[in-house]
Amino acid sequence: MSRNRNKPLYENITISDLGAEGKSLAKVGEKVVFTDHAVPGDVVDLQVTVCRRRYEEARVVRYHRYSAVRAEPFCDHFGLCGGCKWQNLPYEKQLFYKQKQVEDQLRRIGKLELPPLMPILGSSDTLFYRNKLEFSFSNNRWLSREEMEDPRAASDRDALGFHVPGMFDKVFRVEKCWLQPEPSNAIRNFIFHFAREEGYAFYDIRGGEGFLRSLIIRNSTEGEVMVILSFFRDQREERERVLNALRERFPEITSLMYVINNKGNDTITDREVCLYSGKDHITENMEGLRFRIGPKSFFQTNSRQALELYRKVREFSSLKGDETVYDLYSGTGTISLFLARHCKKVIGLEYVKEATEDAWSNARFNGINNASFYTGDIKTFLKAGFPEQEGSPEVVITDPPRSGMHEDVVMAIAGALPARIVYVSCNPATQARDMALLDPYYRVEKIQPLDMFPHTHHVENIALLVRRVDPRDQRQEPPEAENRLLHPFRSFPPSRH
C-alpha cells in the first residue's frame, strides 16, 4: 500500500462482490472499499478518493487480471454513460446479483422471516427494450482528456445525448444507444445534424439560453412512435422547419409534438405540450387491453417485462371474482385494469390528478365499468370512512415510488385488514423497511424478483403478504398511526364534453 495526498493506494486487490447501487466492492483489512466498472474476480489497484469511518470509495487505476466472468461491453459509451453499468457482466450473473440484492436487503434491513425466493424472472429482451428515452441538447459538451488537447474537438462543442453522471451541465453526444429500438437512434442523429446545418443554437445549461433544449422519444410494441421536441425559445419559423423535416424524413412518427420550456429545469409536466401532427397519444396492448399513452403519461419503460410483472401480480392476488381490490399508487391504472376482469371491482388510489384522469380514460377506452379511480391522500382514503363507502378490500396492491410508503400509509393498510397484500417495489431497501412494519400483522408468503432493466443494478420485487391469525383475537387490529387526516376528495372521471 502506498499513499497519495493522504489517501491510500491499495495494490493487487481482488474485487469480491457487488453491493448497494451496483457498486463493486472489495475488503481491505476490515475496511469495505467501493468502486465502479470492476466485476467480482478482477484484481486491481485502487486509488481511494473518499474516506469514511466505515468504508472508502476508490477508482480503479490499474487492472492486473481480469475476472473469468467478465463480459465485453457492447456500447462505445460504457464507462462514461450512467446507464447500463453492468454490461461488463454476463446477463446470468446480473440476474444472480440482483436476486442476491433482494434477499440481502429483505433480511438485513427488514429482519424478515422469508420463504425461499422464487427464481428471478429475467427479461426476454436485454437490448433495445425501453419504450421511452430522454435526451438533452448542450452547446458545451463533455470533452475527454484527449479531446481537450485537440483544437478541432475543443471547438466542436454541440451535443445531443445524455448527462455525464454527477455533472448537471455536461452532456456527451450519443452516437448509438442500445436501449431503445429504431427509429430512436436515427431520429436523434437526424435532428442533431439538421440543427447543426441550420445553425440552430443548442441549449446553454449554465447560461439558460439557446433554442433546442430536449428530446423525448416514446414507442410501443404496436409500432407507434411519439417524438416531443422541447424548445427554450418560441421561434416559430425555426421550430416548424425542424418539425417539418422530421415529419418528412420519418413518416413512421405517429405523434409529433413540441413544448416551449423556458423555466429552470427540463421537466415538462407543468408545460403545455402542443400536437404538431398525428395523434395525441400512442397505444400499448397487453392481453387485449389497450392503454393510451400521452406525452406526460407514466408507463413502465419495458413493456414486455411489465406484462410479466402484471401477470405475476394477478397470480399472487389469487382472485376468485368476488373480491374488492384496492390498487395504491395506481398511476394511469395499468394494474387496476389488468385485474378488473378477475374481481368484483377495483379501486385505484393515486396522489397525481393527471395520472388519475389517464386511468379513467383507459378504463373507458377498454369498456371497463368496475374500476374507479380517486385522487388524494392515500392514508386518508384507507381510514376516513372510505372503506365503508366503497367496501373493505380483500386484496391490496401497492406499487409506491422508490422512497416507499409513509409509515401512516403502512399502518392504514394493516388497519384495513385485507387478507392479502401484494407489494410491488423498484427498491427492495424501502420495501424491506415497510414490510418490517407490517410483519406483526402479515407474514411473507412469496417473494418474486423480476428484472425490468437489464445491464443496470435496478431490480423489481413482488412480495405476497398474508394476514396473520391471532388465536386470542381474530379481529385484532394494528395500533393507530398518528392521525392527521384530511377529508378525502374524489377525482371524478373527466367530462366527455
C-alpha positions in Angstrom: 0.0 0.0 0.0 1.3 3.5 -0.9 -0.1 6.9 -0.2 -1.2 9.7 -2.5 -2.3 13.1 -0.9 -3.1 11.3 2.4 -5.4 8.9 0.6 -4.2 5.3 0.2 -3.4 3.4 -3.0 -4.3 -0.3 -2.5 -2.5 -2.7 -4.8 -3.4 -6.1 -6.1 -6.9 -6.1 -4.6 -9.5 -8.7 -5.6 -13.0 -7.4 -6.2 -15.2 -9.8 -4.2 -18.8 -8.7 -4.6 -21.3 -6.2 -5.9 -23.0 -4.0 -3.4 -25.5 -1.2 -2.9 -26.4 0.9 -6.0 -24.5 -1.6 -8.2 -21.1 -0.7 -6.8 -18.2 -3.1 -7.0 -16.7 -3.8 -3.6 -13.5 -5.2 -2.1 -12.4 -5.9 1.5 -9.1 -4.3 2.6 -8.5 -5.5 6.1 -11.7 -4.6 8.0 -12.5 -1.8 5.6 -15.0 -2.1 2.7 -13.9 -0.2 -0.4 -16.4 0.6 -3.2 -15.5 1.3 -6.8 -17.0 1.3 -10.3 -16.7 -0.7 -13.5 -14.9 -3.7 -11.9 -16.5 -7.1 -11.6 -16.0 -9.9 -9.0 -12.8 -11.6 -9.7 -10.9 -8.6 -11.1 -7.5 -7.9 -9.5 -6.9 -4.2 -9.4 -5.1 -1.3 -7.9 -7.5 1.1 -6.1 -6.8 4.8 -5.5 -9.0 5.9 -2.6 -10.9 9.1 -3.3 -13.3 9.3 -0.3 -12.5 8.2 3.2 -15.3 7.4 5.7 -15.2 5.8 9.1 -16.8 2.5 7.9 -16.0 2.5 4.2 -14.0 4.1 1.4 -14.6 4.9 -2.2 -12.0 4.5 -4.8 -11.3 4.4 -8.6 -9.5 1.6 -10.4 -6.1 2.9 -11.7 -4.8 -0.5 -12.9 -6.1 -3.9 -13.8 -3.7 -6.7 -13.0 -6.0 -9.5 -14.0 -9.5 -9.6 -15.5 -12.2 -11.8 -14.0 -13.1 -15.0 -15.8 -16.7 -14.0 -15.7 -16.1 -10.5 -17.3 -18.1 -9.8 -20.5 -17.0 -7.4 -23.2 -19.1 -4.2 -23.1 -21.1 -3.7 -26.2 -21.6 0.1 -26.0 -19.0 2.7 -27.1 -20.2 4.9 -24.2 -19.6 2.4 -21.5 -17.7 3.9 -18.6 -18.9 7.4 -19.3 -22.7 6.9 -19.5 -24.6 6.5 -16.3 -26.8 3.7 -17.7 -26.0 0.0 -18.5 -23.2 -0.1 -15.9 -23.4 -3.8 -15.6 -22.9 -4.6 -19.3 -19.4 -6.0 -18.4 -21.2 -8.8 -16.6 -22.8 -11.7 -18.4 -26.6 -11.5 -18.1 -26.9 -14.7 -16.0 -24.5 -13.1 -13.5 -26.5 -9.9 -13.4 -29.6 -11.9 -12.5 -27.6 -13.7 -9.8 -26.6 -10.5 -8.1 -30.0 -8.9 -8.4 -31.6 -11.8 -6.7 -28.9 -11.7 -4.0 -29.5 -8.0 -3.6 -33.3 -8.6 -2.9 -32.6 -11.3 -0.4 -29.8 -9.4 1.4 -31.9 -6.3 1.8 -35.1 -8.0 3.0 -33.1 -10.0 5.6 -30.6 -7.2 6.6 -33.0 -4.2 6.7 -36.3 -5.9 7.3 -35.1 -8.7 9.6 -37.8 -10.7 8.0 -38.5 -14.4 8.0 -38.6 -15.3 4.4 -39.7 -18.3 2.3 -37.2 -19.5 -0.3 -37.1 -16.8 -3.0 -38.6 -17.7 -6.4 -36.0 -17.6 -9.2 -35.7 -14.1 -10.7 -37.6 -13.5 -13.9 -35.2 -12.3 -16.5 -36.2 -10.0 -19.3 -36.8 -11.7 -22.7 -35.2 -8.6 -24.3 -31.9 -7.4 -22.9 -31.2 -4.9 -25.7 -33.5 -2.3 -27.2 -36.1 -3.0 -24.5 -37.1 0.6 -23.5 -40.1 2.4 -24.8 -39.0 5.9 -23.6 -35.7 7.8 -23.7 -35.0 11.5 -22.9 -32.0 13.3 -24.5 -30.6 16.8 -23.8 -29.1 19.4 -26.1 -26.0 21.2 -25.0 -23.6 23.8 -26.5 -20.9 22.8 -24.1 -20.4 19.1 -24.4 -18.2 17.0 -22.2 -14.7 16.5 -23.6 -12.3 13.7 -22.8 -8.7 14.5 -21.9 -7.7 13.6 -25.4 -10.3 15.9 -27.0 -9.3 18.8 -24.7 -5.8 18.6 -26.3 -7.2 18.6 -29.8 -8.1 22.1 -31.1 -10.6 20.7 -33.6 -12.5 18.8 -31.0 -12.4 21.6 -28.4 -14.2 23.9 -31.0 -16.9 21.3 -31.7 -19.0 21.7 -28.6 -22.6 20.8 -29.6 -24.1 17.6 -28.2 -27.4 15.8 -28.2 -27.3 12.9 -25.7 -27.1 12.1 -22.0 -25.8 13.9 -19.0 -22.5 12.7 -17.6 -23.2 11.2 -14.1 -22.9 13.8 -11.4 -22.5 16.7 -13.8 -25.7 18.6 -14.4 -24.1 20.9 -17.1 -22.2 18.3 -19.1 -23.8 16.3 -21.9 -22.0 13.8 -24.1 -23.0 13.1 -27.6 -24.7 9.7 -28.1 -23.8 8.0 -31.4 -25.7 4.8 -30.7 -27.8 3.8 -27.7 -28.6 0.1 -27.3 -31.7 0.8 -25.1 -34.5 1.8 -27.5 -35.4 0.2 -30.9 -35.2 2.1 -34.1 -36.0 4.7 -35.3 -34.8 6.1 -32.0 -31.1 6.4 -33.0 -32.0 7.6 -36.5 -34.3 10.3 -35.2 -31.8 11.6 -32.7 -28.9 11.7 -35.1 -31.0 13.3 -37.8 -32.1 16.1 -35.5 -28.5 16.7 -34.4 -27.1 17.0 -37.9 -30.1 19.0 -39.2 -29.8 21.5 -36.3 -26.1 21.9 -36.9 -26.6 22.5 -40.7 -29.3 25.1 -40.0 -27.1 26.8 -37.3 -29.7 26.4 -34.5 -28.5 27.3 -31.0 -28.1 24.3 -28.7 -29.1 25.0 -25.1 -26.6 26.6 -22.8 -27.4 24.8 -19.5 -25.4 27.1 -17.2 -26.4 30.3 -19.0 -30.1 29.3 -19.5 -30.1 30.3 -23.2 -30.5 28.7 -26.6 -33.2 27.3 -28.9 -33.1 23.4 -28.8 -33.5 22.1 -25.3 -34.5 18.4 -25.0 -35.9 15.5 -27.0 -38.2 12.7 -25.8 -38.9 9.6 -27.9 -41.5 7.1 -27.0 -42.6 3.9 -28.8 -45.0 1.0 -28.3 -45.0 -2.7 -29.2 -47.8 -1.7 -31.6 -45.1 0.0 -33.8 -46.2 3.6 -32.9 -43.7 6.4 -32.3 -44.0 9.6 -30.4 -41.5 12.5 -30.6 -41.6 15.5 -28.3 -39.1 18.3 -29.0 -38.6 20.9 -26.3 -37.6 24.4 -27.3 -36.3 27.1 -24.9 -37.3 30.0 -27.2 -40.5 30.2 -29.1 -39.1 30.8 -32.6 -41.9 29.7 -34.9 -40.1 29.7 -38.2 -37.2 27.6 -37.0 -39.5 25.3 -34.9 -41.7 24.5 -37.9 -38.7 23.9 -40.1 -37.2 21.2 -37.9 -40.6 19.6 -37.2 -41.5 19.6 -40.9 -38.1 18.0 -41.7 -38.7 15.3 -39.1 -42.2 14.6 -40.4 -40.9 14.3 -44.0 -37.9 12.1 -43.1 -39.7 9.8 -40.7 -43.3 9.1 -41.8 -43.5 6.4 -39.1 -43.8 9.0 -36.4 -47.4 8.8 -35.4 -47.3 11.6 -32.7 -45.2 14.6 -33.4 -45.3 17.2 -30.6 -43.4 20.2 -29.2 -43.3 22.2 -26.0 -41.9 25.6 -25.1 -39.9 25.3 -21.9 -38.2 28.5 -20.7 -38.1 27.6 -17.0 -35.1 26.5 -14.9 -35.4 22.7 -15.4 -36.1 20.2 -18.2 -39.3 18.7 -16.8 -42.4 19.3 -19.0 -45.1 18.1 -16.6 -46.1 21.7 -15.9 -45.8 22.8 -19.5 -48.4 22.7 -22.3 -47.5 20.0 -24.9 -48.7 21.0 -28.4 -49.6 18.5 -31.0 -48.0 19.3 -34.4 -49.1 16.3 -36.4 -50.6 12.9 -35.9 -52.3 11.6 -32.8 -52.0 13.0 -29.2 -51.1 9.5 -27.9 -49.6 6.2 -28.7 -51.2 2.9 -27.7 -49.9 -0.2 -25.9 -51.6 -3.6 -26.0 -51.5 -6.1 -23.1 -53.6 -9.2 -23.3 -56.2 -7.4 -25.3 -56.2 -4.3 -23.0 -55.2 -1.2 -24.8 -53.6 1.7 -23.0 -53.4 5.3 -24.3 -50.0 6.8 -23.5 -49.8 10.6 -23.8 -46.7 12.8 -23.7 -46.9 13.1 -19.8 -48.2 9.6 -19.1 -46.3 7.2 -16.8 -45.9 3.8 -18.3 -43.5 1.0 -17.4 -40.5 1.6 -19.7 -40.0 -2.2 -20.5 -43.4 -3.0 -22.0 -42.9 -6.8 -22.5 -41.5 -7.3 -19.0 -44.2 -5.1 -17.5 -46.7 -7.6 -18.8 -44.8 -10.4 -16.9 -44.9 -8.3 -13.8 -48.7 -7.7 -14.1 -49.3 -11.4 -14.7 -47.4 -12.2 -11.5 -49.3 -9.6 -9.5 -52.5 -11.2 -10.8 -51.2 -14.7 -9.8 -50.3 -13.5 -6.3 -53.7 -11.8 -5.8 -55.5 -15.2 -6.1 -58.7 -13.6 -7.3 -61.8 -15.7 -7.5 -64.1 -13.0 -8.9 -65.9 -11.6 -5.9 -63.2 -9.5 -4.3 -62.9 -5.8 -3.8 -59.3 -4.8 -4.7 -57.5 -1.6 -3.7 -54.7 -0.5 -6.0 -52.5 2.0 -4.2 -50.3 4.4 -6.2 -52.4 3.3 -9.2 -50.9 5.8 -11.7 -52.6 5.5 -15.1 -54.5 2.4 -14.0 -52.5 -0.4 -15.7 -52.5 -2.8 -12.8 -56.1 -1.9 -11.8 -57.4 -2.6 -15.3 -55.3 -5.7 -15.6 -57.1 -7.1 -12.5 -60.6 -5.7 -13.1 -61.7 -8.6 -15.3 -60.9 -11.0 -12.5 -62.6 -9.5 -9.4 -65.8 -7.7 -8.4 -64.3 -4.2 -8.5 -61.0 -2.3 -8.3 -60.4 1.0 -6.5 -57.4 2.9 -7.7 -55.9 5.5 -5.3 -53.3 8.0 -6.5 -51.7 11.3 -5.5 -51.4 12.7 -9.0 -54.5 14.1 -10.6 -53.3 13.8 -14.2 -52.5 10.2 -13.7 -56.0 9.5 -12.3 -57.5 11.2 -15.4 -55.4 8.9 -17.6 -56.7 5.9 -15.6 -60.4 7.0 -16.2 -59.6 7.4 -19.9 -58.0 4.0 -20.1 -61.0 2.4 -18.3 -63.5 4.0 -20.8 -61.2 3.1 -23.7 -61.4 -0.6 -22.7 -65.1 -0.6 -21.7 -64.3 -1.5 -18.1 -67.0 -0.4 -15.7 -65.9 -2.0 -12.4 -62.8 0.2 -11.8 -62.9 3.6 -10.1 -60.1 6.0 -9.5 -59.6 8.6 -6.8 -57.0 11.3 -6.2 -55.8 12.4 -2.8 -54.0 11.3 0.3 -53.9 7.5 0.3 -53.8 7.1 4.1 -56.9 9.3 4.3 -58.8 7.1 1.9 -58.0 4.0 3.9 -59.2 5.4 7.2 -61.8 8.2 7.0 -64.9 6.2 6.2 -63.9 5.4 2.7 -63.9 1.5 3.2 -67.5 1.8 4.4 -68.4 3.7 1.3 -66.6 1.6 -1.3 -66.3 -1.7 0.6 -63.3 -3.0 2.6 -60.6 -4.6 0.4 -59.9 -8.3 0.4 -56.7 -7.6 -1.5 -54.4 -4.5 -1.5 -51.9 -3.9 -4.3 -49.3 -1.3 -3.6 -46.7 -0.1 -6.1 -45.1 3.0 -4.4 -42.2 5.2 -5.7 -38.6 4.3 -4.8 -39.0 6.1 -1.5 -41.6 3.5 -0.4 -44.6 4.2 1.7 -45.1 6.7 4.5 -45.5 4.9 7.9 -49.0 6.2 8.2 -49.9 4.6 4.9 -48.4 1.3 6.0 -50.4 1.3 9.2 -53.6 2.3 7.4 -53.2 -0.7 5.1 -52.8 -3.0 8.1 -55.8 -1.4 9.7 -57.9 -2.0 6.6 -57.5 -5.8 7.3 -57.0 -7.1 3.7 -56.5 -10.8 3.6 -53.6 -10.4 1.1 -51.2 -7.5 0.2 -49.2 -7.7 -3.0 -46.3 -5.2 -2.6 -44.5 -4.3 -5.9 -41.3 -2.4 -5.4 -38.5 -1.0 -7.5 -36.4 -0.5 -4.4 -36.0 -3.6 -2.1 -34.4 -1.5 0.6 -37.5 0.7 1.2 -39.7 -2.3 0.6 -37.9 -4.2 3.4 -38.4 -1.2 5.8 -42.2 -1.1 5.0 -42.6 -4.9 5.3 -40.9 -4.8 8.7 -43.7 -2.5 9.9 -46.3 -4.9 8.5 -44.6 -8.0 9.9 -46.5 -8.2 13.2 -49.7 -8.5 11.2 -48.7 -10.1 7.9 -46.3 -12.9 7.1 -44.3 -13.1 3.9 -45.8 -15.9 1.7 -43.9 -15.4 -1.6 -41.0 -13.4 -3.0 -40.6 -12.9 -6.7 -37.7 -10.8 -8.0 -38.0 -9.6 -11.6 -35.5 -7.8 -13.9 -37.1 -4.8 -15.6 -33.8 -3.1 -16.6 -31.0 -5.4 -18.0 -27.4 -4.2 -17.6 -28.3 -2.0 -14.7 -28.3 -2.8 -10.9 -32.0 -2.0 -10.6 -34.3 -4.8 -9.7 -38.1 -5.1 -9.2 -39.5 -7.2 -6.5 -43.0 -8.6 -5.8 -43.9 -9.7 -2.3 -47.1 -11.5 -1.3 -48.1 -10.8 2.4 -50.8 -12.9 4.1 -52.7 -11.8 7.1 -51.6 -13.5 10.4 -54.3 -15.1 12.5 -54.2 -14.2 16.2 -55.8 -17.1 18.1 -56.6 -14.8 21.0 -58.5 -12.3 19.0 -59.0 -12.8 15.3 -60.4 -9.2 15.0 -57.2 -7.7 16.4 -56.2 -4.6 14.6 -52.9 -2.8 14.5 -52.4 0.3 16.6 -53.4 3.6 15.0 -50.6 5.6 13.4 -50.6 9.3 14.3 -53.9 10.6 12.9 -53.5 13.9 11.0 -56.1 13.1 8.4 -57.9 15.4 5.9 -61.2 14.6 4.2 -60.6 12.6 1.1 -61.8 14.1 -2.2 -62.8 12.1 -5.3 -61.4 12.8 -8.7 -64.4 12.1 -10.9 -63.9 11.0 -14.5 -63.2 13.9 -16.8 -66.2 15.1 -18.8 -66.8 13.6 -22.2 -67.9 17.0 -23.4 
